Amino acid sequence: MLQLNLPTVSADLKAEFAADLKINLSDIWTTDSAEQILHCLQRETPYDNAFFAAGRYQSLLDQELRQMPAEQVRQWMAQLHQLAAEGTGFLYGSHLIGRPQRQMQTPPLLSQVHQLLNSPAMLQFVRELTGEKELIYVSAQASRYVPGNYLTRHNDVVEAEGRRFAYVIGFTRQWHPDWGGLLQFFTPDGTPTQTWVPRFNNMALFEVHHPHAVTYVTPFARQVRYSITGWFRTKGPQ
């Protein structure tokens, strides 16, 4: 059975978040729970390859990508890189939790993660920490970044979904910052500010207006960057 390990919402913790509307919390799950989630992300979770092209979100299953001819893959990557050079797009492994998706079943353990993220304890913790009392729902996806993956600079404002705070729960050990895959924050004009290296059993939480990116994962990265991400929202699933 998975268990959260939420800290007490102290005045100091509130002040840390309020200073820049973001915070990086450690040990958000019990150690055993975090190990179980990592194992599930590594061994039991199917992923598609999410990307942006032709003005819309698209995806290719791992099997579909493996079956594509090499020249077609090269042309596809060239198209994605052209968009990325212009500041648009992403490419990473994705498994949407709690939402229908083609040819992929969500492992029961990830469904339990989603339930706990939507538990009264977690929702109340984030309400108290942020001061946003209207939070009622947490979306979730498992993400996998391998060499060549990236997420270009953007913010997460989607009023139709009631997004208020983005979160990234990390399940990556001993990640070297030279490998890329960094959660990079920016000012609105694109000046880099703060950088958070992938970690194990942490939760990065930030207000959705923060411009941010996941930097390009280099070919010499020796691990896979796993996380569970989503948004704390004032509107339920749609």
Rosetta blueprint (number, residue, H / E / L):
1 M L
2 L L
3 Q L
4 L E
5 N L
6 L L
7 P L
8 T L
9 V L
10 S L
11 A H
12 D H
13 L H
14 K H
15 A H
16 E H
17 F H
18 A H
19 A H
20 D H
21 L L
22 K E
23 I E
24 N E
25 L E
26 S E
27 D L
28 I L
29 W E
30 T L
31 T H
32 D H
33 S H
34 A H
35 E H
36 Q H
37 I H
38 L H
39 H H
40 C H
41 L H
42 Q H
43 R H
44 E L
45 T L
46 P L
47 Y L
48 D E
49 N E
50 A E
51 F E
52 F E
53 A E
54 A L
55 G L
56 R E
57 Y E
58 Q E
59 S E
60 L E
61 L E
62 D H
63 Q H
64 E H
65 L H
66 R H
67 Q H
68 M L
69 P L
70 A H
71 E H
72 Q H
73 V H
74 R H
75 Q H
76 W H
77 M H
78 A H
79 Q H
80 L H
81 H H
82 Q H
83 L H
84 A H
85 A H
86 E L
87 G L
88 T L
89 G L
90 F E
91 L E
92 Y E
93 G E
94 S E
95 H E
96 L E
97 I E
98 G L
99 R L
100 P L
101 Q L
102 R L
103 Q L
104 M L
105 Q L
106 T L
107 P L
108 P H
109 L H
110 L H
111 S H
112 Q H
113 V H
114 H H
115 Q H
116 L H
117 L H
118 N L
119 S L
120 P H
121 A H
122 M H
123 L H
124 Q H
125 F H
126 V H
127 R H
128 E H
129 L H
130 T H
131 G L
132 E L
133 K L
134 E L
135 L L
136 I L
137 Y E
138 V E
139 S L
140 A E
141 Q E
142 A E
143 S E
144 R E
145 Y E
146 V L
147 P L
148 G L
149 N L
150 Y E
151 L E
152 T E
153 R E
154 H E
155 N L
156 D L
157 V L
158 V L
159 E H
160 A H
161 E H
162 G L
163 R E
164 R E
165 F E
166 A E
167 Y E
168 V E
169 I E
170 G E
171 F E
172 T L
173 R L
174 Q L
175 W L
176 H L
177 P H
178 D H
179 W H
180 G L
181 G L
182 L L
183 L E
184 Q E
185 F E
186 F E
187 T L
188 P L
189 D L
190 G L
191 T L
192 P E
193 T E
194 Q E
195 T E
196 W E
197 V L
198 P L
199 R L
200 F E
201 N E
202 N E
203 M E
204 A E
205 L E
206 F E
207 E E
208 V L
209 H L
210 H L
211 P L
212 H E
213 A E
214 V E
215 T L
216 Y L
217 V L
218 T L
219 P L
220 F L
221 A L
222 R L
223 Q L
224 V L
225 R E
226 Y E
227 S E
228 I E
229 T E
230 G E
231 W E
232 F E
233 R E
234 T L
235 K L
236 G L
237 P L
238 Q L
